[in-house]
Amino acid sequence: MSDTTEAIEQVTSLSDYINKVRNLRSYLKNKESIYYRGQNKNFSNTLPSLIRNENYLNNEDKLINNFITKYPELFGDCQNNFDRLALMQHHQLPTRLLDLTSNPLVALYFAVERSNEGTDKDSDEIDGKVFPFTDFYDQVPLRQSLSDDHFEDVFLEFTLIKGNNRQFLKSPFSDEIEIESSLARLNGDDRNNVLNQLSQFYKNLSKVDTNDSTYWSNLYADMVNSLENKRNEGNLLESYENFNNFSSTKRLYHEIKKDIGDFENQINPLELFVPKIVTPRIIDQRIKNQQGLFMFVPFVYNYGFKEDGTQVALKSYEVQNRTQTRINILRLLSNSSDPQPMTFVIPHCEKASIRSELESMGITESFIYPDPSHIAHEISKTY
């Protein structure tokens, strides 16, 4: 499966789209839920705006902390760092959160809407897209993500996740989500140090002879259960303890404990490798109407490993490609000998008519954006 090849389904009308959405159930192997992302412009990827822009990505912590400093009153009801990130995304600050919805009609609206009626009148000359996601991983993009740094031997460690969608569908109060939200707030040097230590851990784990078993999962359970005689093949225990006691990791724990005072200083490094779908708190009518969720896009270190084990700096496009492959772990894939991510394409010439059909179903501008300015704009269009 390549990063750019997709299984394309053309959508010509609302009824055509509804039928195609119904048919998606035949692609599911388990009891997955389906989530959708609509994009009204023909981007070549599904990356968040933060990751599309190298300068934003390099200053992720500054974007977050400067916004909090300038508008502290906005965050009075926030309970953790994910709440803060979700609120920033809500106010259109670039973050690593990717907007999703559980309502396919809402995603279709985003695929056919005009970004700005006054300044973006040519938006109907660009095809829209809808991308289906699930909360169960597919092994094809997961293997590809691991092979980027020659970590293929770590793949078996993810098998316990296969039948447990709770690993990918998280609440905003999840410890794993707090860990990654806090990592986004660390200064760039500390964040890169943590990511470097994680990469070294994956490299060390890939060298352990697991005999086709999930060695790390068992070792981590030993640590969580405070067993005295822990297994330690390949000095993996020391490798983890080095990561856990690293100064930048300790600063990460300090950031986490601002929100979770009784957090234990333990992180499962494999959790940070994969994307997660997060159900946010319903902070306003807009999130409720849009049936919104977020994907927390995982961190990709800007250095990778070559086959001989040496590290090499990654160019910006390589970081983006690797991030896209990680996102694809939760893309709904087609049923074929070479599975490809499913994509619905709405030809630009059909956008206006589909917007009219959606309006007849109550999926209107004022429903999607239930605030006075958008309601006023919708009223003015009727006269």
ZAKEDO-596441 format. One record per residue: y, x, z of N, C-alpha, C, O in turn. Coordinates in steps of 0.2 Angstrom, whole numbers, plus 2048, in hexadecimal, padded with zeros to 3 digits. Layout:
! ZAKEDO-596441
YXZYXZYXZYXZ;...
! end
This chain:
! ZAKEDO-596441
7FA804800800800800806804800807808805;80A8047FB8118087FB8168047FF8157FE801;81C8088008218058048258007FF8287FC802;8258017F98297FD7F58267F77F18297F27EF;81F7F77F081B7F27ED81A7EC7F18187ED7F7;81C7E67EE81B7E07F28177DB7EE8177DB7E8;8147D67F28117D07EE8167CB7EE8187C87F3;8197CA7E881F7C57E781D7BE7E58187BD7E1;8207B97E881F7B27E78267B07E582A7B07E9;8277AD7DF82D7AA7DD82E7A37E082979F7DF;8347A17E283579B7E583A7977E184079A7E0;8397927DE83D78E7D98407887DC8457857D9;83E7857E284077F7E583E77F7EC83A7837EF;84177A7F083F7797F78387777F883477A7FC;8367737F482F7717F482A7767F28247777F5;82C77A7ED8287807EB8277857F18227887F3;82D7867F582D78A7FB82878880082478B803;82978180282577E80781D77F80581978180A;81B77E7FF81477F7FD8127867FE80C787800;81678B7FC8147927FD81479480480F798806;81879180981879281081179081380E793817;81078A81080978781380378B8117FF78C815;80478E80B7FE7928087FD79980C7F879C80C;80379B8108027A18147FD7A18197FA7A681A;7FB79B81B7F679B8207EF79E81E7EB7A0822;7EE79D8177E87A08157E87A88157E37AB814;7EE7AB8167EE7B28167EC7B581D7EB7BB81E;7EC7B08227EB7B28297E47B382B7E07AF829;7E37B982F7DC7BA8317DB7B88387D57B783A;7E07B783C7DF7B58437E37AF8447E57AC840;7E57AE84A7EA7A984C7F17AB84D7F47AA851;7F37AF8477FA7B18477FF7AC8477FD7A6844;8057AD84980B7A984880E7AD84280D7B3841;8127A983E8167AC83981D7AB83A8207A683D;8217B08398287B183A82B7B38338287B682F;8317B18328357B282C83B7B582C83F7B5831;83D7B98278447BC8278467BB8208437BC81B;84C7B881F8507B68198557BB8188597BC81C;8567BE81285B7C281085E7BF80985B7BE804;8657BE8098687BB80386A7C17FE86D7BF7F9;8697C780086A7CC7FB8647D07FA85F7D17FE;8637D37F485D7D67F285C7DD7F485C7E27F0;85C7DE7FB85B7E57FE8547E77FC8507E37FB;8537EE7FC84D7F17FA8487F18008437F47FF;84B7EF8068477F080C8487EA81184D7E6810;8457EA8178477E581C8497E98228487E7828;84D7EF82184F7F38278557EF82A8597EC826;8567F083185C7EE8348627F28318617F882F;8687EF83286E7F382F86F7FA8328717FE82F;86D7FA83986E80083D86A80683986C80C838;86480483686080A83486180B82C860810829;86580682986780782286D80C82286E80F81D;87080D82787681182787581782C874816832;87481D82987382382D878824833876827838;87E82383188382483688282083C883822842;88181983B87F81584087981784487A81784B;87481984186E81B84486F82184986C82184E;87382684687482C84A87882A85087982E855;87C82585088182385687F81C85988381985C;87881B85987681585C87881386387A80E865;87781886787981886E88181686F883812873;88581A86B88C81986B88E81286989380F86C;88B80F86488D80886288B80386788F7FF869;88680486B88480087088980087688B7FC878;88980787888D80887F89580687E898804882;89780887889E8068768A07FF8768A57FD879;89B7FB87389C7F487389C7F187A8A07ED87C;8977F387E8977F188589D7F388989F7EF88D;8A07F98888A67FB88B8AC7F68898B07F588E;8AC7F58838B27F18818B27E98838B77E6883;8AC7E78838AB7DF8858A67DE88A8A17DB889;8A77E18908A27E08968A17D989889C7D789A;8A67D58978A67CE8998A17CA89589E7C5897;89F7CC88F89A7C988B8937CA88E88F7C588D;8927CF89288B7D089488A7CE89B8857D189E;88E7CA89E88D7C88A58867C58A78847C58AC;8847C18A287E7BD8A38777C18A08727BE8A1;8787C789E8737CB89B86F7CE8A18717D08A6;8687CD8A08637CF8A58607D68A485D7D98A9;8617D989E85E7DF89D8617E28968657DF893;85E7E88948617EB88E85F7E78888637E8883;85A7E48888587E088285D7DA88185F7D987B;85F7D78868647D188686A7D488386D7D187F;86C7DA8858727DD8838727DE87B8777DD878;86C7E187986B7E387286B7DC86E86F7DC869;8687D78708687D186D86F7CE86C8717CB867;8737CE87287A7CB87187E7CF86C8827CD869;87D7D686C8817DA86787F7D88608837D885C;8787D785F8767D58588797CE85787B7CD851;87A7CA85C87D7C385B8847C48588867C0854;8877C985B88E7CA85988F7CF8538947D2852;8897D18508897D484A88A7DC84A88C7DF846;8897DF8508897E68518827E884E87D7E584F;8827EE84A87C7F08488777F384D8797F7851;8717F084E86C7F28528667F384F8657F2849;8607F585285A7F584F8567EF8508507EF84F;8597EA8528567E38528567E084B85B7E0847;8517DD8488507DA8428507D284384B7D0847;8547CE8418547C784284F7C483E84D7C5838;84B7C08428457BC83F8467B484184A7B3846;8427B083E8427A984083B7A68408377A883C;8397A284483379E84383379883F82E79583D;83979783C83A79183883B79383184079682F;83679282C83779482583D79282283F79581D;83F78C82384578982084B78C82285078D81E;84C78F82885179382A85279982685779B824;84C79C82584C7A382284E7A181A8517A6817;84B79C81884D79A81185579981085879B80B;85879681585F79581586379C81586779D811;8607A18198647A78198637AB8128677AF810;85D7A980F85C7AC8088607AA8038617AD7FE;8637A48048677A17FE86E7A080087279D7FC;8707A18068777A080887C7A580587A7AA803;8827A38058877A880388A7AB80988B7A880E;88A7B280988C7B580F8937B38118957B3817;8987B380C89F7B180D8A17AD8088A27B0802;8A27A78098A57A28038AB7A58008AC7A47FA;8AF7A88048B67AA8018B57B17FD8B97B17F8;8B17B57FF8B17BC7FC8AB7BE7F98AA7C37F6;8A67BA7FA89F7BC7F789D7B67F28977B47F2;8A17B47ED89F7AF7E989A7B17E48977AD7E1;8997B77E38947BA7DF88D7BA7E28887BD7DF;88C7B87E88867B87EB8807B47E887A7B67E9;8827AF7E487D7AB7E187B7AF7DA8777AC7D6;87D7B57D987B7B97D38757BE7D68737C27D2;8737BE7DC86F7C27DF8697BE7E286A7B97E5;8637C17E085D7BD7E385C7BE7EA85E7C37ED;85A7B87ED8587B97F58517BA7F684D7B97F2;84F7BC7FC8497BD7FE8477BA80584B7BA809;8417B880683E7B680C8387BB80E8337BB809;8377BE8148327C281582E7BF81B8317BE820;8277BE81A8237BB8208217C182481F7C6821;8217C082B81E7C582F8197C18348197BB834;8147C58378107C283C8107C68438147CB843;80D7C484880C7C784E8067CB84F8047CD855;8027CC84A7FC7D084A7FD7D68457FF7D583F;7FB7DC8477FC7E18427F77E183D7F17DF83D;7F97E48377F47E58327F37ED8317F77F1832;7EC7EF8317EA7F68317ED7FA82C7ED80082C;7EE7F78267F07FB8207F77FF8217F7805821;7FC7FB8238037FF82480280382B80680882B;7FE8018307FE8058367FB80B8347FD811836;7F580B8307F281282E7F781682A7F881C82B;7FB81382680081782280581A82680781F825;80881682B80D81983080A81F83480D824835;80481E83680182483A80082A835800830837;7FE82982F7FC82E82A803832828802838826;80982F82980F83282780F83982B81283E828;80D83983180D84083580684283680584683B;8018408337FA8428337F784183A7F484583D;7F983A83C7F68388437F18338417EF82E846;7ED83383C7E882E83A7E382D8407E0828841;7E18338437DC8328487DE82E84E7DA82C853;7E482C84F7E78288547E68218537E681D858;7E481F84D7E381884B7DF81484F7E080E851;7D98178517D48138557D781185C7D580C85F;7DC81585E7DF8138657E380C8647E580986A;7E480A85E7E880385E7E37FD85D7E57F885C;7DC7FF85D7D87F985C7D87F48617D67EE860;7D97F68677D97F186D7DF7EC86C7DF7E686E;7E47EE8677E97E98667E77E48617EA7DE861;7E27E585D7E07E18577E07D98597E37D5856;7DD7D885F7DC7D18607E17CE8667E07C9868;7E67D28677EB7D086C7F27D086A7F57D586A;7F47CA8687FB7CA8658007CB86A8067CC868;7FE7CB8708047CC8758067D387580C7D5878;8037D88728057DF87180B7DF86C80F7E386C;80C7D98688117D98638167D486481C7D4861;8147CF8688197C986981B7CA8708177C9875;8217CB8728247CD8788297C887B82C7C5877;82A7C888182F7C48848357C98858347CF885;83B7C68868417CB8878407CF88E8447D388F;83C7CD89283B7D08998357D58998337D789E;8327D689382C7DB89382F7E28948347E4892;82A7E589882C7EC89A82C7F08938317F5893;8287EF88F8287F388882F7F28858327F7882;8317EC8858387EB88183D7EE8858427F1882;83D7EE88C8427F18908427F988F8487FC88E;83C7FC88E83C80388D83F805886843809886;83E80188184180387A84880187A84C804877;84A7FB87D8517FA87D8557FF88185B80087F;85280288685680788A85680D88685B811887;85180F88285181587E85681587985981A877;85880F87785D80E872864810875869812871;86580F87C86B81187F86C81888187181A883;86681C88186782388386B82787E86B825878;86E82C88087283087C86E833876868834878;87083587186C83786B86883D86D86283D86B;86A84287186684787286084587685A847875;86184187C85B83F88085683B87C85083C87D;85983687885583287485083686F84A83586F;85383B86C84F83F86784A84486B845845869;84C84687184784A87584184587783C848877;84383F87983D83B87B83983987483383A875;83C83886F83883786983483D86782E83D864;83784386883384986682D84A86B82884C868;82E84987182884987682384487481D845874;82583E87282083986F81C83B86981683B869;82083E86481C84185F81784786181284785E;81984B86581585086880E84D86B80984F86A;80F84786F80A84487280584186C7FF84286D;80883E86780483B86280084085F7FA84085D;80384685E80084C85A7FA84E85F7F484F85C;7FB84F8657F685186A7F084C86A7EA84E86B;7F284686A7ED84086B7E88408647E283F865;7EB84285F7E88428587E28488587DE847854;7E384D85C7DE85285D7D98518617D4854861;7D984C8657D484A86A7CE8478677CE842863;7C884A8687C28478657C08418697BD84186F;7C183B8667C083586A7B98328697B882D86C;7B58358657AF8328637AF82A8617AB826864;7B482985D7B582285B7B681D8617B4817860;7B981F8667BB81B86B7C381B86D7C682086A;7C58178717CC8178737CD81B8797CE81887E;7CE8218787CE82687D7D58258817D5824887;7DA82587E7E18248817E181E8857E481E88B;7DF8188827DF8128867DC81288D7DE80F892;7D681688D7D28168937D681B8987D681A89E;7D98218957DC82589A7E282289D7E48238A3;7E681E8997EC81B89B7EA8168A07EE8158A5;7E481289F7E280D8A57E08118AB7E280F8B1;7DE8178AA7DC81B8B07E381D8B47E381C8BA;7E881E8B17EE8208B47F181A8B77F481A8BD;7F18148B37F480E8B67F180C8BD7F480A8C1;7EA80D8BD7E680B8C27E68118C87E28108CD;7E98168C77EA81C8CB7E381F8CD7E28218D3;7DF8208C87D88238CA7D982A8CB7DD82D8C8;7D582D8D07D68348D17D38388CC7D683D8CA;7CD8378C97CA83B8C47CB8388BE7C78348BB;7D083A8BB7D28378B47CF83C8AF7CF8428AF;7CD8398A97CA83C8A37D08418A17D683F8A1;7CF84689D7D484B89B7D284F8957D3855895;7CF84C8907CD85088A7D38528877D884F886;7D28588847D885B8807DE85C8847E485D881;7DE85C88B7E485D88F7E985788E7EF85888E;7E785288C7EB84C88A7EF84A8907F5847890;7EC84A8967EF84889C7F584C89D7FB84A89F;7F585389C7FA85789D80085689880685689A;7FE85489280285388D80684C88F80D84C88E;80384789180784189380B843899811840899;80984789E80D8488A481384C8A281884B8A5;81285189D81885489B81D850898823850899;81B84B894820846891823842897829840896;81F84089B82183B8A182683F8A582B83B8A8;8258458A682A8498AB83084C8A78338508AA;83084B8A183584F89D83C84C89F83D8468A1;84185089F84884E8A284B84889E84D8438A1;84A84889784D84289484983C89584C836895;84283C89683E83689884083489F84182E8A0;8428388A38448368AA84B8338A984C82E8AD;84F8358A58568318A485482A8A18588258A2;84F82A89D84D82389A84B81F8A084D8198A0;8478218A484581D8AA84B81B8AE84B8168B1;8508208AF85681E8B38598188B085B8138B3;85A8188A985D8128A585980C8A685C8078A7;85280C8A684E8068A784F8038AE84F7FD8AF;84F8088B38508058BA8568028BB8577FF8C1;85B8038B78617FF8B88607F88B88637F48BB;85B7F68B38597EF8B28537ED8B68537E88B9;84E7F28B78487F08BA8477F58C08447FB8BF;8497F48C68497F98CB8437FB8CD8428018CF;83D7F78CC8377F98CF8327FC8C982C7FC8C9;8357FE8C38328008BD82E8068BF83180B8C2;8278078BE82380D8BF8248118B982580F8B3;8258188BB82681D8B682081E8B181D8248B2;81E8198AD81981A8A981A8168A281C8118A2;81981A89D81A81789681481889281181E892;81281388F80C81488A80F816883812812880;80E81C88181281F87B81081B87581481A870;80A81887580781486F80B80E86E80C80C868;80E80B87381280587381880686F81B80286B;81B80C86F82180D86C82180F86482680F861;81A80F86281981185B81A80A85781C80B851;8188048598187FE85581E7FA8568217FA85C;81F7F58518257F18528227EB85781C7EA858;8277E78598267E185D82A7DB85C8307DC85A;8287D585C82C7CF85B82D7CD8628297CC866;8347CB8638367CA86A8397C386983E7C1865;8377BE86E83A7B886F8407B887383F7BA879;8467B787184C7B987584E7B387A84B7AD879;8527B487F8547AE8838597AA87E85C7AC87A;8587A387F85D79F87B86479F87F86579B883;8687A387C86F7A487F87479F87C87979E87F;87279C87687779787487379386E86E79486D;87778E86C87478986787278C86186E78A85D;87679185F87479485886D797858869796854;86B79B85E86579E85E85F79885E85A79985B;86179386285C78D86285B78A85B856789859;86178885886078585185D78A84C858787848;85E79084C85B79584885479784985079A846;85279484F84B79685284A79E8518457A084E;84F7A185484F7A985284B7AD85784A7AB85D;8487B28548457B78588477BE85584B7BE850;8457C38588477CA8568417CE85583C7CE859;8417D385083C7D88508407DE8538457E0851;83C7E285883F7E885A83C7ED8568367EF856;8407F085283E7F584D83D7FC8518417FF854;8377FF85083580585483A80B85283C80B84C;83A81085683E81685583981B85183381C852;83D81E84C83982384883D82A84984382A847;83A82F84B83D83584D83E83884683B838841;84483C84684683F84084384683E84684983A;83E84784183984D84083284A83F830846843;82F84D83A82884B839823851839826857839;81D85083981885583981585683281385182F;81485C83081185E82A80985E82B80785E831;80585F8267FE85F8277FC86582B7F786582F;80086B82B7FE87182F8008708367FF87583A;80486B83880686983F80D86C84080F86A846;81086F83C81787183D81C86B83C81A866838;82286B83F82686583E82B86783982D86D837;82E86183683286283083785C831836857833;83E85E83084385983084285482B841856825;84384D82C84384882784A84682584F846829;84A84581E85084381B85183B81D84D838820;85883981C85983281F85582D81B85282881E;85382E81584F829811848829813845824813;84682F81683F82F81983E82C81F839828820;84482C82384482882A84482182884081D82B;84881F82384881882184181581F83F810820;83E81A81A83781881883281781D82E81281D;83281C82282D81B82782E81582C82A81282E;83581482D83780E83183480882D831803830;83580782783380182382B8018238297FB824;82880682382080682481E80382A81A7FF82B;8228058308218038368227FB83781E7F7839;8287F98348297F28338237EE8308227E8832;8217F182A81C7EE8268157ED82A8117E9828;8147F083080F7EF83480E7E78368087E5837;8147E48368137DD8388157D88328167D2833;8167DB82C8177D78268107D382580B7D6826;8117CD82280B7CA8208097CC81980D7CD814;8037CF8198017D28127FC7CD80E7F97C9811;7FD7CE8087F97CA8037F17CB8047EF7D1806;7ED7C78017E67C88017E47CB7FA7E47C77F5;7E37D17FB7E17D57F47DE7DB7F67DE7DD7FC;7DB7DE7F17D87E57F37DD7EA7F57DB7EF7F8;7E37E97F37E97EE7F47EE7E97F87F37E77F4;7EE7E87FE7F27E38017F97E58017FB7EB802;7FE7E17FF8057E27FF8097DD8038077D7804;80F7DF8068137DB80A8157D58058177D5800;8147CF8088167C880581E7C88058217C980A;8207C67FF8287C47FF8297BE7FA8267BE7F5;82D7BA7FC82F7B47F88367B67F583A7B87F9;8377B57EF83D7B77EB8407B07E983C7AC7E5;8467AF7EA84A7A97E884E7AB7E38547AF7E4;84D7AA7DC8517AC7D78597AA7D885A7A47DA;85D7AE7D68647AC7D88667A57D486B7A27D7;8637A47CF86579D7CB8637977CF8657927CD;85E7987D485C7927D885F7927DE85E78D7E2;8637967E08667967E786A7907E886978D7EE;86F78E7E48737887E586F7827E687077E7EA;86A7817E286677B7E286277A7E88617757EB;85F7807EB85B7807F186077F7F785E77C7FC;8667827F786B7807FC86C7797FD86C776802;86D7757F786E76E7F786776B7FA8687667FE;86276D7F885B76A7FB85B76B802859767806;85D77180585D77280C86276E81086076C815;86776D80D86C76981086A76281186B75E816;86675F80C86375880D85E75881285C752814;85B75E81485675E81A85A760820856761825;86076082086476282786576982886776B82D;86376D82486477582586A77682186A77981B;87077582587677682287A77C82687777F82B;88077E82388478382688578282E884786832;88777B82F88977A83688277A83B88377A841;87C77983887677983C87578083D873782843;87578483887378B83987878F83E877793842;87F78D83D88479084188878B84488E789842;88678884A88978384D88F78585288F784858;89478784E89A7898528A078684E89F784848;8A67858518AB78184E8AD7848478AF780843;8AE78A8468B078D8408AC78B83A8AE789835;8A578C83B8A078A8368A078283589F78082F;8A177E83A8A17778398A77758358A7771831;8AD7788378B37778338B277882C8B4775828;8AF77E82B8AE7808248AA77B8208AB77A81A;8A47798238A07748208A476D81F8A376A819;8A876B8238AB7658228B076681D8B1761818;8B476B81C8B976C8178B676C8108B976A80B;8AF76E80F8AC76E8098AB7678068A9766800;8AB76280A8A975B8088AF7588058AF752802;8B575B8058BB7588038BF75C7FD8C475A7FA;
! end
